[in-house]
Amino acid sequence: MTELLDDTRLEQTAVVANSAMNRDRRLAAYRRELGFDPVAWLLARPGPQRWLDVGCGSAHALFEASESLSGRVRIVGLDLVDYFGGPSRPGIDLVTASVLDWNPDEPFDLITSVHALHYVGDKLAALSRMSSWLTADGHLAANFDTSALRNRNGAALGRQLSTALRRNGFDYNSRTHRITRTGVARPVWEFRYLGADAHAGPNYTGQEAVGSHYE
Ligand SMILES: C[S@@+](CC[C@H](N)C(=O)[O-])C[C@H]1O[C@@H](n2cnc3c(N)ncnc32)[C@H](O)[C@@H]1O
């Protein structure tokens, strides 16, 4: 039987507290991994914008983006650990906290998460929290691997999960492993979180990732 960990123990495991994981993607890599250009997306919208990046790592992609956003976009970089590649700077707030604990004081027009949800225990809670932080027409885009969500016996949730994601307004592309949604929501899941498996092995990225078990 797989040992399932709570968040506190998960955050201390080698797979999550791994100082060698790739935390240093630049803006070009963000465009590639998300399948769109967050800077162009933000600049195409009228008025001041707010962008949250969950699991921002070094935040170099955000530093680079801010140079083109000419103060029109307030950026928040959130990460469990402060391996930021520099201090917060005008227009960018860097916050050290888990996506499962933190609460923003204002909604966001854009929420991205590049290869970070692979390391979160309760991935459905993370999706719920991020969805609830969007503006009415805000957009969420993240790398996501549905095969990491498993039942008590370790089998993938499969079709039951795909149906639940669709019903809650998420689009999941199993080829690109990207999940998106538009508009604030409070998703309702029929799954109860049991805990995380820190020994699930490598996922589609080739890197060790966290399995998330539900019943
Ligand atoms: C593979 S790195 C990607 C970093 C950055 N997005 C990039 O592409 O360079 C994953 C990041 O997710 C962060 N992370 C893991 N669990 C998290 C959580 N519960 N809340 C916020 N960030 C988390 C890790 O600390 C790590 O910096």
The ligand as an ORCA input file, in Angstrom:
! r2SCAN-3c Opt
* xyz 0 1
  C       9.606     22.878    -11.756
  S       9.508     24.354    -10.801
  C       8.916     25.516    -12.040
  C       9.250     26.941    -11.667
  C       8.887     27.987    -12.732
  N       7.460     28.005    -12.986
  C       9.655     27.703    -14.001
  O       9.044     27.174    -14.932
  O      10.863     28.002    -14.038
  C       8.061     24.112     -9.783
  C       7.888     25.169     -8.713
  O       6.672     24.934     -8.019
  C       6.879     25.279     -6.664
  N       5.848     24.644     -5.820
  C       5.742     23.353     -5.469
  N       4.692     23.158     -4.646
  C       4.103     24.385     -4.497
  C       2.984     24.850     -3.752
  N       2.240     24.016     -2.999
  N       2.662     26.171     -3.810
  C       3.422     27.025     -4.565
  N       4.497     26.635     -5.280
  C       4.835     25.332     -5.249
  C       8.293     24.754     -6.390
  O       8.863     25.311     -5.219
  C       9.009     25.152     -7.669
  O       9.618     26.413     -7.574
*
